[in-house]
Amino acid sequence: MDLEELEPKKKKGHEIGADLGKLSVDDLKELVETLKAEIARIEQMLAAKQSSKSAAEQVFKR
């Protein structure tokens, strides 16, 4: 028996564009919260990259 067989299977994440009709109300609420958290994470990364880009542009503008 492989170790992989002993490990619990991970719940597959939602794919963008997947059928939402199969999800329960609770699943949909959970998905909304998960996506909000992901959007916040993406926005933080975007802000950090924009800041780095602006700083680099100031250095090389001279």
LINCORKA-V239316 format. One record per residue. N is the residue number from 1. RES is the residue in three letters. PHI is phi as a letter, one per 30 degrees, with the letter a starting at -180 (none if undefined). NEAR is the number of other C-alpha atoms within 8 Angstrom. D_CENTER is the distance of its C-alpha to the mean C-alpha in Angstrom with 1 decimal. Layout:
<<N/RES/PHI/NEAR/D_CENTER> <N/RES/PHI/NEAR/D_CENTER>>
This chain:
<<1/MET/none/3/33.7> <2/ASP/d/5/30.6> <3/LEU/d/6/28.3> <4/GLU/d/5/25.4> <5/GLU/d/7/27.3> <6/LEU/d/6/27.6> <7/GLU/d/6/24.0> <8/PRO/d/5/22.3> <9/LYS/d/4/20.1> <10/LYS/d/4/16.4> <11/LYS/d/4/15.2> <12/LYS/d/4/13.6> <13/GLY/d/4/10.2> <14/HIS/d/6/10.4> <15/GLU/c/5/10.9> <16/ILE/e/4/11.0> <17/GLY/j/4/14.7> <18/ALA/d/6/15.7> <19/ASP/d/5/18.6> <20/LEU/d/6/17.9> <21/GLY/d/5/21.6> <22/LYS/d/5/21.3> <23/LEU/c/8/19.1> <24/SER/d/7/21.0> <25/VAL/e/6/20.9> <26/ASP/d/7/19.4> <27/ASP/d/8/16.7> <28/LEU/d/10/16.0> <29/LYS/d/8/16.0> <30/GLU/d/8/13.6> <31/LEU/d/9/11.2> <32/VAL/e/8/11.7> <33/GLU/d/8/11.1> <34/THR/d/8/7.8> <35/LEU/d/8/6.7> <36/LYS/d/8/8.8> <37/ALA/d/8/7.3> <38/GLU/d/8/3.9> <39/ILE/d/8/6.7> <40/ALA/d/8/8.8> <41/ARG/d/8/7.0> <42/ILE/d/8/7.1> <43/GLU/d/8/10.6> <44/GLN/d/8/11.7> <45/MET/d/8/11.2> <46/LEU/d/8/13.0> <47/ALA/d/8/15.7> <48/ALA/d/8/16.3> <49/LYS/d/8/16.7> <50/GLN/d/8/18.9> <51/SER/d/8/20.9> <52/SER/d/8/21.5> <53/LYS/d/8/22.5> <54/SER/d/8/24.9> <55/ALA/d/8/26.4> <56/ALA/d/8/27.0> <57/GLU/d/8/28.6> <58/GLN/d/8/30.9> <59/VAL/d/7/32.0> <60/PHE/d/6/32.9> <61/LYS/d/5/34.3> <62/ARG/d/4/37.5>>
